[in-house]
Amino acid sequence: MAIVRPQLLRIGQLAKTAGVNVQTIRFYEREGLLAPPSRTASGYRAYTGSDLERVRVIRICQKVGFTLKDVKAVLEPHEVLASRRGESSTRSAAREKMLAFARRRLAQIDEKLAALAQMRAEMAGLVATLAEDAVMVCPASRAK
């Protein structure tokens, strides 16, 4: 019976498959988001499929607005949920932790949207004032 070994990826292969560049992989390692990989006999980094999955999860978290600090905190509960093993109380706690981070980030996004809406309204007023033909004074000086 032959021993089946998981396919190992070099850093370039991992980066290409995950849709990032090699420097991103190295950055994730430095920041502790990705564990240092094993090395081949010739010294190359050797990544596994779980490393690829982890990089993909990190990218998804970043795309939805999580900070790197948030990503670090979310990776552990994600692994609990992704493993589909463990006690229901452990899985429930992991879900709640991820949900709390997601709710907090959603609130931050809502705050930014409100600030942008206010900024847009003020800019629209400035544009309307500048579009008037009779303007002889800088509109910014009238805002005082």
N, C-alpha and C positions, 0 to 999 in steps of 0.2 A: 504494500500500500504506500503510495507516494504522499509525502507531506506537502500540503498546499500552503504556500506562503502568500500573504497579501502583497499585492503589487505596491512597490515603493516608488515614490515620485521624487525627482530631484527638484530643487527650488524653482527652476525655470518652468518645469512641467506643472508644478503646483500653482505657480502664479498665473500661467496661461489658462489653465483649467478653471481657476477661480475668478478670472477676469480682473486681476490686479497686476501690479508690477513686482519685480523681485524686491525692490526696496520696501514695499509695503509689507511683504512677508517678514523681512528682517526687522522692520519697525514693530510689527505685532509681537515678534519674539522679544525684543528689547523691553517692550511695555508689559510683558507678562500675559498677553492675550493668547499667545500660542506658545506651547512648551518647546524648549529647545529639542530639535529632532535628534534621532540617533544618527550615527555617521556610518557610511560604508567603509570598507577596508581601505579605499583610496581617499577617504576624507570628505566625500560629498555628503551633504545633508540628505537624509532619507525620510521623506514624509509618508504618512499613511492616508488612507481614505478618510479616517476620522479627522485628520488635520485639515483635509480639504473641506469637509463638512463644517468644521469650526470656522474656517476663513469665510465661508459662505454665510454663516450665521452672523459673524462680525459685520460683514458688508451690509446685510439686510438691516441689522440694528442701526448702523450708521445712516443708511438711506432713510429710515423713519425718524431720524433726528436724535438718537441716543448719543450722548457724549461717550468718550472712551472710558471714563469712570463708570458710567452706567453700564456700558457693554461688559466691563469686567464683572460687575455685580450680577448681571443677567445671565452670563454664561453658565454659572453653576446650576441655577434652577432650570435653564434650558436643557442641560445635559440630563437632569433628573427626568424631565418630561419626555425628552427624545428617546431615552432608554426604554421607556414603556415597562419598566420593572420597578420594583420597590413597593412599599406599603402605600396605601391610598392616602394616609395622613401626610407622608413625605411628599407625595405628588401634589396634594392639595396645597401644602405650604409653599412648594415651588411655584405653583400656579399663582397663588396670592402675591408672592414676591414679584413675579413678573408683571402681574396686573397692577400692582402699586407703582412700579417704575413707569409703566405705560400711561397710567392715569396722570402721574406727575408731569411726564413729558407732554401729554396732550394739553394740560393746563398751561404749560409754558408756551406752546404753539398758539393757543388761544390768546394769551397775553400779547404775543408778538403781532398776531393778526389785528388785534384791537389798536395797537400802537401804529401799525401800518395804515389802518383805515383813517385814523386821526391825521397822520402825516399826509395821506392822500387828499383828504378834505382841505387841509391848509394849503397844499400845493395847488389844488384846483382853484381855490380862492385867489391865490397869487397869479395864476395864469389868467383868470378872468379879469383881474385888475390890470394886468399888463396889456391885455388885449384891447382895453378901452383906448380910444384915440386921444382923449383929453388928458391923459395922465402926464403931469409935468413933474411930479415928485416921485422919488423911489418908493414903491409900495411897502418896502420893508421898514422905512422910517415912519410910516403911518400906523404900523402895528403896535407901536409903543403905548 
